Amino acid sequence: MARSVIRGLDEDWVKEMYNFAIVPDLIISLKVRPQILAERTFRKRSFVDYWESGQDIQRSSDLYDGFISYQSKMQRILRSAAKSYPFQEINGEGSPEQVHSEVRVHVERLLGTVGGG
């Protein structure tokens, strides 16, 4: 939904369009600064993705600046969406082990309540 809104579609229309979708039992949002996302992306692939840097909507000769700008906008939209949807926000800047541990806590909590205890 956020990708549609950032590309200029009306937020209410987008919500209505996705209204048929099953409501998830758990939504986990990893909070990571755009600069850290860029660093991790470069480390993983040595380039930033055309779509993840918003090049289709905001042409920039500097892919890094485009990536930072696009990801910052995405995060603002997601923070706004968190007011309507039950996101579980996790600090995604920790080590993979730390992030996994936090995700696991939320999943185990969900499974514990789903299974009746």
C-alpha positions as a Markdown table, in Angstrom:
| # | Residue | x | y | z |
|---|---|---|---|---|
| 1 | Met | 0.0 | 0.0 | 0.0 |
| 2 | Ala | 2.8 | 2.4 | 0.9 |
| 3 | Arg | 4.5 | 1.9 | -2.5 |
| 4 | Ser | 1.2 | 2.8 | -4.2 |
| 5 | Val | 0.7 | 5.9 | -2.1 |
| 6 | Ile | 4.2 | 7.1 | -2.6 |
| 7 | Arg | 3.6 | 6.9 | -6.3 |
| 8 | Gly | 0.7 | 9.3 | -6.1 |
| 9 | Leu | -2.4 | 7.1 | -5.7 |
| 10 | Asp | -5.0 | 8.3 | -3.3 |
| 11 | Glu | -4.6 | 6.6 | 0.1 |
| 12 | Asp | -8.3 | 6.0 | 0.7 |
| 13 | Trp | -8.6 | 4.5 | -2.8 |
| 14 | Val | -5.6 | 2.2 | -2.1 |
| 15 | Lys | -7.1 | 1.1 | 1.2 |
| 16 | Glu | -10.3 | 0.3 | -0.5 |
| 17 | Met | -8.5 | -1.6 | -3.2 |
| 18 | Tyr | -6.8 | -3.8 | -0.6 |
| 19 | Asn | -9.9 | -4.2 | 1.5 |
| 20 | Phe | -10.5 | -7.7 | 0.3 |
| 21 | Ala | -7.1 | -9.0 | 1.6 |
| 22 | Ile | -7.0 | -11.2 | 4.7 |
| 23 | Val | -5.9 | -9.2 | 7.8 |
| 24 | Pro | -2.6 | -10.6 | 9.0 |
| 25 | Asp | -2.3 | -11.9 | 12.6 |
| 26 | Leu | 1.1 | -10.1 | 12.9 |
| 27 | Ile | 2.7 | -7.2 | 11.1 |
| 28 | Ile | 6.4 | -6.6 | 11.9 |
| 29 | Ser | 8.1 | -3.4 | 10.8 |
| 30 | Leu | 11.8 | -3.2 | 11.0 |
| 31 | Lys | 12.9 | 0.4 | 11.9 |
| 32 | Val | 16.1 | 1.2 | 10.0 |
| 33 | Arg | 17.5 | 4.6 | 9.0 |
| 34 | Pro | 17.7 | 5.0 | 5.2 |
| 35 | Gln | 21.5 | 5.5 | 5.5 |
| 36 | Ile | 21.8 | 2.1 | 7.1 |
| 37 | Leu | 19.5 | 0.5 | 4.5 |
| 38 | Ala | 21.7 | 2.0 | 1.7 |
| 39 | Glu | 24.9 | 0.7 | 3.4 |
| 40 | Arg | 23.4 | -2.8 | 3.8 |
| 41 | Thr | 22.1 | -2.8 | 0.2 |
| 42 | Phe | 25.5 | -1.8 | -1.2 |
| 43 | Arg | 27.2 | -4.5 | 0.9 |
| 44 | Lys | 24.8 | -7.1 | -0.3 |
| 45 | Arg | 24.5 | -6.2 | -4.0 |
| 46 | Ser | 27.0 | -3.4 | -4.8 |
| 47 | Phe | 24.1 | -1.3 | -6.2 |
| 48 | Val | 20.7 | 0.1 | -5.3 |
| 49 | Asp | 17.6 | -1.1 | -7.0 |
| 50 | Tyr | 15.8 | 1.1 | -9.5 |
| 51 | Trp | 12.5 | 0.7 | -7.7 |
| 52 | Glu | 13.8 | 0.9 | -4.2 |
| 53 | Ser | 15.4 | 4.2 | -5.0 |
| 54 | Gly | 12.2 | 5.6 | -6.5 |
| 55 | Gln | 13.8 | 6.2 | -9.9 |
| 56 | Asp | 10.5 | 5.7 | -11.6 |
| 57 | Ile | 9.0 | 8.7 | -9.8 |
| 58 | Gln | 11.9 | 10.9 | -8.9 |
| 59 | Arg | 14.7 | 10.9 | -11.4 |
| 60 | Ser | 18.1 | 11.6 | -9.8 |
| 61 | Ser | 21.5 | 11.4 | -11.2 |
| 62 | Asp | 22.7 | 10.4 | -7.8 |
| 63 | Leu | 21.2 | 7.0 | -7.0 |
| 64 | Tyr | 22.3 | 7.2 | -3.3 |
| 65 | Asp | 20.5 | 10.5 | -2.7 |
| 66 | Gly | 17.5 | 9.1 | -4.6 |
| 67 | Phe | 17.5 | 6.0 | -2.4 |
| 68 | Ile | 17.7 | 8.0 | 0.8 |
| 69 | Ser | 14.9 | 10.4 | -0.3 |
| 70 | Tyr | 12.6 | 7.6 | -1.4 |
| 71 | Gln | 13.2 | 5.4 | 1.7 |
| 72 | Ser | 12.6 | 8.5 | 3.9 |
| 73 | Lys | 9.3 | 9.1 | 2.2 |
| 74 | Met | 8.4 | 5.4 | 2.6 |
| 75 | Gln | 9.1 | 5.5 | 6.3 |
| 76 | Arg | 6.8 | 8.5 | 6.8 |
| 77 | Ile | 4.0 | 6.7 | 5.0 |
| 78 | Leu | 4.5 | 3.6 | 7.0 |
| 79 | Arg | 4.6 | 5.6 | 10.3 |
| 80 | Ser | 1.3 | 7.1 | 9.3 |
| 81 | Ala | -0.1 | 3.6 | 8.4 |
| 82 | Ala | 0.9 | 2.4 | 11.8 |
| 83 | Lys | -1.8 | 4.6 | 13.3 |
| 84 | Ser | -4.4 | 2.4 | 11.5 |
| 85 | Tyr | -2.7 | -1.0 | 11.5 |
| 86 | Pro | -1.3 | -2.9 | 14.5 |
| 87 | Phe | 2.4 | -2.8 | 13.5 |
| 88 | Gln | 5.0 | -4.3 | 15.9 |
| 89 | Glu | 8.0 | -2.1 | 15.4 |
| 90 | Ile | 11.4 | -3.6 | 15.9 |
| 91 | Asn | 14.8 | -1.9 | 15.9 |
| 92 | Gly | 16.2 | -3.3 | 12.6 |
| 93 | Glu | 19.6 | -1.8 | 13.1 |
| 94 | Gly | 20.9 | -4.4 | 15.5 |
| 95 | Ser | 22.8 | -7.6 | 14.6 |
| 96 | Pro | 20.9 | -10.3 | 12.7 |
| 97 | Glu | 20.8 | -12.2 | 15.9 |
| 98 | Gln | 19.2 | -9.3 | 17.9 |
| 99 | Val | 16.6 | -8.7 | 15.2 |
| 100 | His | 15.8 | -12.4 | 15.0 |
| 101 | Ser | 15.4 | -12.6 | 18.7 |
| 102 | Glu | 13.0 | -9.7 | 18.8 |
| 103 | Val | 11.0 | -11.1 | 15.9 |
| 104 | Arg | 10.9 | -14.5 | 17.6 |
| 105 | Val | 9.4 | -12.9 | 20.8 |
| 106 | His | 6.5 | -11.5 | 18.8 |
| 107 | Val | 5.9 | -14.7 | 16.9 |
| 108 | Glu | 6.0 | -16.8 | 20.0 |
| 109 | Arg | 3.6 | -14.4 | 21.8 |
| 110 | Leu | 1.2 | -14.8 | 18.8 |
| 111 | Leu | 1.5 | -18.6 | 18.7 |
| 112 | Gly | 1.1 | -18.8 | 22.4 |
| 113 | Thr | -2.2 | -16.9 | 22.4 |
| 114 | Val | -3.4 | -18.7 | 19.2 |
| 115 | Gly | -2.7 | -22.1 | 20.7 |
| 116 | Gly | -4.6 | -21.1 | 23.9 |
| 117 | Gly | -1.8 | -20.6 | 26.2 |
